[in-house]
Amino acid sequence: MEKNFVYPGDYVASSVEVLPGFGLYAEGDEVRASNIGELLVDKKNHTAKVLVKTRIPRLQGPGVVTLAMAVDSSQNAVMLDLVEWDSKNFSFIPRGLTGVLYVSNVRRGFVKDLSEEVKIGDILRVKVLEVKKDAVSVTISDKNLGVIKAFCSVCRHEMIPTGNHLKCINCGHVEKRKTAFDYGNISINEGELL
């Protein structure tokens, strides 16, 4: 692998020579850098990417995985506040748009009751599907996505996993959620979510 240092806008190669990976973009028939960092070119596979040397704030866009809090719900959708947060390598800054989780994006297959999958106050790991001028459409259907911290709908205390359900640590109330595979094994404060 060949290594060089690049800056945004730097010419990297012809789009015929390499496929642009992370930190690169194609402009016409040229591949250029979009980030500051070390350019890694794999001549054997005709690919290139940038190993970023700076923390870059990202705005919501398709494919971005981030955090959200459920703030309102209806029969067909849950309204979410996208959470601004920082981790060691990533900074997410939402643009003030409401996140929307439609019932069709909760899990693969039929969802009988959306209120059993996500409740107001839950913290979720979501993936952005589409950004519109009035809302950001998200999904939690993948295994790594879903509720990562839930609160009891009776007493508002934290819930812990017990089999296929969640149980309140205070009153013992049992509820169902569409949880991420690592529910209960993550720390929201330490940026270990993505």
N, C-alpha and C positions, 0 to 999 in steps of 0.2 A: 504494500500500500504506500502510495505517495502522499506526503504531508506538506502543506503550505499554510500560511496564515492569511486570512481574507477579511475584507471589510464589506459592509453592505454596498451593493452595486458593482463590486469587482467582477470582471469577466473570469469565468472558470473554465469553460470549454464549449465546444459546439454541442448542440442538442443531439447531433448524430453520434458524437463520441461517448457521452455519458447521459444517464437518466438522473435527473435531480432528485435528491433525497432531502432530509431535514436540513433547513437553513439555506436552501437553494431554490431558485425558481427559473422557469424557462420564459424567455422573452424573445419571441420570434424563433430564430434558430440558434440562440445563444443561451447558455446557462450562466446565471449570475448569483452571487451571494446575497442573502437577505439578512444575515446575522454576522456578527463579529466572532471569529473563532478559527479553529484549525481545520483546514480543508482535508478531508480524507477521500482519496480517489482509489477505487478498486478497479484497476485496469482489466483484470480477468473477467469481472462481471459487468463492466462498463457502467458502474454506479459511482455516485459521489454524494457526500453529505458534509455538514459542518458540525464539528464538535464545539458547541457554544462555550465561550469563555466568560460570558456575562449573563446576569439574570435578566430575562426579558419579560416584561409584563405582557400577558396575552388577554385579548378580549374574546368574548364568546364567539365561536364560529363552529361550523359543523365538525364533529369529531372531538371537540374539547371536552374533557371529563373534569367536572368540578363539583362543588358542594352547593346544596340548596336547602332551604327550610320551607316546609309546607305551611302556608298561611291561610288558605281558603280552599274549599272543595265544593264540587257539585256532583251530580250523578255521573257525568262523563269526563270530568277533568279535575286536576288538583292545581291550584295556583301556588307558585313558588317564588320566594325571594332568593335570587342567586347570591351567594355569600362571597364577599371579597376576602381573600386570604393569601398568605405567603407560606412557602415552604423553602427548603434549602435551594432548590433549583428552579422554582416556578413561582410566579406571582399572577394571580387572576384578578382582574379588575372588571366587574360587570358594568355595563353602560346604563343601568337604571331601568332596563326592560324587565317585565314580569316573565318568569319562566312558567311554562304550561306543560303539564304532564297529562296527556290524553289517555283514557282507559285502554286504548289500543296499543299503547307503548309501555304498559306495565309489565307484562310477561307474554311469552309466546303461548298462544292458546287463548281460551275464553276466560274472561274475568267476570265472575258473577256479581261481585259487590266491590266497587272501588274503595268504599270506606273501610273494608277489611284489609286492604293492601297498604294504604298510606293514611295517616291521620294528621290533623293539624298539630304543629309543633315538632313533628318528626324531622330529623336531619337526614338528608339523602345524598348519596353520590350519584350524579346524573351525567349523561352524555348528551351534548347539544346535537340536535338533528337539523334544525333550520332556524335561521335568524330572520325575523320579519320586522317591519318598522314598529309594530306594537307589542310583540312578544317573542320569546325564545322557546321553541318547541324542543322538549327533551325526552329521553327514554331512560327506563331503568330495567329493560328486559334482559340485558346481559347478566351473567353470573356475578361479575364484580360490581354491579350497580344495584342500587336499592337503598332501603333504610339502613343507616349505619348507627343511628342512635334514636331510640323510641322512648316515649314517655306514656305512662299509664293514663288512659282516658278517664279513670275514676279519681285518682289522687295526684296525678302529674309527676310521680316519681319515676326514676329510670327503670327500664325493663331489661331483663337478662334472658338469653336464649335457653329454652328447655325443649329439646326435641324439635318439632316443627312449629312451635309457638314461642311467644315471649311471655315472661311472667314478671309482674311488678315486685320489686324488692321490698316494698313497703306493705302493700295490702294483699299481695298474692293473686291479684286479678290476672287472668290469662287472656291474651289477645293474639290475633294473627297479623302478620305483616309480610310484604315482599321485601325480604332483607337481602343485603349483599352477602356473599359467601363468607366474608370475614367479620360479620357483625359480632361485637363483643371482644374482638381481638385487635382493635385499633384505637389510636389516640388522636382525637381531633386536633388537639393543641400542638402536636409534634410534627404536623405536615406529612404524616405517613399514609395519606389516603390515596394517592394516585400511583 
